[in-house]
Amino acid sequence: MSRYTITVTGTVTGQVRSDPNAIIGYDPPLRTYFLQAFPHQETDEPALWLGTRDGAFEALEDLRHAAISHGYDFMPLSPKLAAKLVDDKAAASGRPDRDGILGVLLKHPNQPK
């Protein structure tokens, strides 16, 4: 899993705020880009956590559009960082597809088996 620090802005508890320690990355087992920002002070769970299910965001543009739809945005990624993220996804593409019960659970975590 790759993890890079970026800045995310958004409205949190009615105030426009910025999180300069937000995390963006690629999660190979879930085959998705993800974004985490604004950790809660007591629980450390992020107020924004996108990319938690299988194949949720196959492109960085999709992740950004989802962030915007939730009232957040991240600063334009530098060409170097964007290239690293794309490379991370490409490197993970050689991984075998998940199969069996674990793969089914990761793809559909809320469905009874």
Protein Blocks (a to p, Z undefined) as FASTA:
>chain_A
ZZddddddddeehiacddfkbccdddfklopadddehiafklopafbdghiaghkbmcfk
lmmmmmmmnopacddddfklmmmmmmmmmmmmmpccdedjklmmmmmmmbcZZ
